[in-house]
Amino acid sequence: MNLELVIRYLGFGERCSNCGRVRETTRYTIRQGDDLLQQFLLCDACQDKGYVIKFTMRSKHAMTKKVRQR
């Protein structure tokens, strides 16, 4: 399973996921192929403080033998 971390500076106008203020923000996105798994917005002030972003990985459950036989 390959995952991608996409980082994009958005500029002013988005709300920070940490402090909740509208400031200059950077978007951190985890994706698998074209599927968006999680997204986090972090303002410049929180980044300067060394904030650690915690992403929660969710895995898809394997199909059961009964489902595969259909």
KAJOZI-V14533 format. One record per helix or strand of 3 or more residues. SS is the DSSP state (a for helix, b for strand). FROM is the first residue (numbers start at 1). TO is the last residue. If there is no record, write none. Layout:
ss: [SS,SS]
from: [FROM,FROM]
to: [TO,TO]
This chain:
ss: [b,b,b,a,a]
from: [4,22,35,44,65]
to: [15,32,43,48,68]
